[in-house]
Amino acid sequence: MPVRYHPVMHSKLLAAAAIAVCCCGAACGGITDPSQNQTQTFSGVLNHGDPIKFYPFTSSKTGEVSAKFTALAPVSNVLLGVLLAQAGGGGSCAGDLALVNRTDFAQLNVSVFLGQLPGRQYCLGVYESQPLTQAATYTVVVSYP
């Protein structure tokens, strides 16, 4: 007996699948509105030739991740690099990390979008993207769901 295509049944199946996907997304918390993000502040000093300074954090939901330097001294117009990587085992920021996104042009009081990401452990990295002529003291704020 040949199988026959029934448009009404196909539509009902698609509607049921769509409802199931929406319910699963709602149960998992869905995507977090960036205005509901939490923030974490990190400070440090970066000298010419220093390795990347990493700061671990954990995002519990899916949503947008961004970073912003809120203080740079003694020179406030220096450009620094900022990156986001998946943390290693146990939330470690050491060893080979999976790079998610980076920019070499982060500046004071300008937010840098690092991606829309699922909840997990991450490492925010700060690095010298252009040669520093003196130590740069910074404060960076990461915003995440």
N, C-alpha and C positions, 0 to 999 in steps of 0.2 A: 504494500500500500504506500503510495508516494506521500511525502510530507508536504503539506500545503502552507503557504505563507498567509497569516492572518494579521492584517494591519491593526485591527483593534487590540488583539492580544499583544502584539509587538509594542504598541503605545502604552498599554497597561504595565508591561514588563519594564519599559524604560522609566515610567513614572515611579514605579516601586524602587528601582535602582537609584534614582535621583534622591528619593526620600531617605533611603538607607545611607547614602553618602552624606547628606546634610545632617542626619541624626548622629552619625559617627563623628563628624567634624564638631558638632556642638558638644558631644560628650567628651571630646578631647580638649575642649576649651577653645578651639578654633584659633584664628589669627588675632593677636592682640593689637588693638588700636595704639599707634605710637604715643598718643597723648596719655595712655595708661602705663607707659613704660616705667621701670624703676631705673635708678642711676647709681653708679658706683664711681668714686673719685680715687684717682691714683696720682701720686707725686713722685718726682725723681729728679736726678741731675744727669745730663747726657754730655759727655766729653767727646772731643774729636777722636775717632777710632774705636769708641766703645762698641761692644756687641749690642744686639737688640735687647731692650729692657722689656721683659714680659710680666703681665699681670693677669692672673686667672680670675674668671668669673663664671657663674652658672646661670644660664637662661632656662627657665622652666617651661616656657611656652614658645610657640611659633610667632614670629613678628620681626619688625625692623630693628636692626642694630646700627647705632651711629656713635661717633666719638667727636669730642670737641675739646680743644685746648682752651682752658679758662684762665691760664696764667703762663707767661713766658718771660723769663728775665735772665740776664740784664737787657738783652735785645729782644724786643717784642715782635719784630717783623721777620724773624727767622722762619724758614719753612722746615718742618720736620716730617718724617715719614711715620705713618701709622698703619698697622696691619691687624687683621683678624685671622686667627688660625684655630682649628679644632684642637682641643687639649689632648694630650696623650693619655695613657693609662693612669687611672687614679686622679685625673685632673691636672696632671703634671704639664708644665710649660717648658720642659727640657727635652732634648733629643729632636728627632725628626717629627715636625708637626705638619699637618695638612693645611696649607694656605687656603683661606677662603677668599680674602680680598685685601687689597692694599692701595695706598696712595702715597706718593712722594711729596705731595703739596699741601699738607695740613698746616693751617695757620691759626693764629689766635682768634678766638670767638667765631669761628666758621665751622659749622657742623659738617662732618664727613659721613656720608651714607656708606655703610659697610655691607649691606645686604639684608634680604628678608630670609631669615633662617629658622630652622626647627630648634626646639629647646634641647640643649645639651651643654657640656662644659667647653668653654672657649678660653683663648689667651689673646689679650690685647697686647700688641707689641709697639714700642716707640723706638725709632731709630733715626740716625743721622742720614738724611737724604741728600744733603749738600754739605760740603766741608764746613765744620764749625770753627770759628776763630777763637772762641772762648766757650767755657762751659755754659750749657743752657739748663736752667732750672725750670721745671714745667709742672703744671697740674693739668691732667686730662680727665674728662668725665665721659664714661661710656654709658649709653642709654640702651636698655634691652628689655624684652618682655619677661 
